[in-house]
């Protein structure tokens, strides 16, 4: 009879310890709210909402051989160039490795610039612009992301500048 009571107590202690361990590990793991895993976007500004972590490690390779270490702030936005990134949150424990892809977007717009019209690079990559009058190539310009420039011509062709 005594042996059965000892086994029951041992069983209760083991089960209780396992439950406590599961709760503690679950509580200590980083809680990732955003971005979702495998996110693909053309927006180069990515919102990170993470709780129970101190750092984000971001790298362009899954081995994290040269990661950027970024201290977490509440509702932090990180700007990234087009490419595939691997990232994880680090606190008491590390999160699983997640993937994030920033796709290239070429977006060339004509807008009013001062008294005249000009070109605006509204995409997320630098552009090489060919400027034509009719069928004649008259100029080549480079436009950085977000850059506006007054340019005269009848046709404009933008190409991604790697």
N, C-alpha and C positions, 0 to 999 in steps of 0.2 A: 504494500500500500504506500509506504514511504517512497519507494522508487518511482511509482507512477506520479506522485506529487512533484518530485524533483524533475522528472522529465517534462511535466506540464509547465513548471516554472521556467525551466531552460528554454522550452519551446516559446513561451510568451516573451522572454527576454530577447531571444533571437529575432522573432517576428517584429517586436517593438523596435529593436535596433535597426533592422532593415527598413522599416517604415520611416523612422527618423532620418536615416541616411538618404533615402529617396527624397524626402521633403527638403533636407538641407542642400543636397546637390541641385534639385530643381529650383530652389530659392536663389542659389549662388550663380546659376547659369545666366548669361546675358539674355535680356529680353529684347529681341529685335522686332520693332514695329515697322520700320521702313528703312531702306527700300526692300521690296520683295525679292526673293531669290530669282535669279535668271532674268532680271529686268533688262529689257532692250528699249533704248530711247535715243532720240536725237538731241534731247535737252542736255547740255553739258553741265548744268547745275543740278546736283542730286541731293535730296533731303535725306538725312540720316536721323532717325528717331530710335535711340537705343537706351535701355535702362540696365542698371547693374553692370556697367562696364566703364573702364577708364580710358581705353585706347581703341582706335580702329587701325588695323594693319591693312594696307592696300598695296597690291603688287600686280604686275602684268604677267607673272608666272605663278603657277599653283604651288611651287616649292617655297615661295616667299623668301627668295635669296636676297632681294634688295627692296624690302617693303618701305613705304612711307608710313611713319607712325604719327597718328593724329590724335591729340587729346580730345575727348568727347565733351561737347557742350550741348546744352538742351536745344533741340531743333536745329542742328547744324547743317549748313549747305556746303557741299564740296564741289568745286569746279574741276572737271576732268576732260582731257582731250579725247577725241574719238579713239576707241580701242576696246579690248576685252580686259576686264579687271577681275582679280580674285581678292576677296576681302573677308575679314573676320573681326569680331569684337572680342576684346580681351579685358577681363576683370579678374575676379577670384578664379574663374574658369574661362576657357575660350569657347566661343561659339563654333558651330560648324563653318567650313569654308563655303562662301557664297560667290556667285558670279554676277557681274554687272557689265553690260555692253553699251557703250556710247557709239551710236552709228553716226557716220559723217552726214552732214546736211549742207548742200550747196544751195544758197538762197540769195540771189542778186535782185535788188529792188531799185526802182527809180523813184526818187523823192525830191521834194523841193529843198534845195540847199542854198540859203541866202536868196539872191534875186533870181537865180537860174535853177535848173534841175541837175541832179547828180545821181551817182550810184551809191548804194548802201549794201555792205556785205552783212546780210541778216542771218547768215548760216553760222555754223560752228567750226569752220575751217577757213584758213587763208585762201584767197583766190588770186589767180592770174587772169586779168581781163584784157581781151582783145577789143579794140575800139575801131569801128568801121564807119566810113562815110560812103553810103551806097555799097559797092562791092570792094572798095579799096581799104586795106588795112592802114590806119593812120597813127595808131598808138598802142602801146602795151603798158598796163598799169598793174600794180599789186595792191590788193585791199586786204587789210587785216580784219579779223573778226570784229564786227560792230563799227568798222571805219566807214566814214562818209567822205565822198570826194566829188567835187564838181568836174564833170567830164562831158565834152561835146562830141556828138556822133549820132549816127542813125541806127547803128546796130552794135550790141554789146554781147560778148560771149565770155562767160565765166568758167574757169576750170580750177579744180582743186589743186592747190599748191602744197605739195607734201613737204 
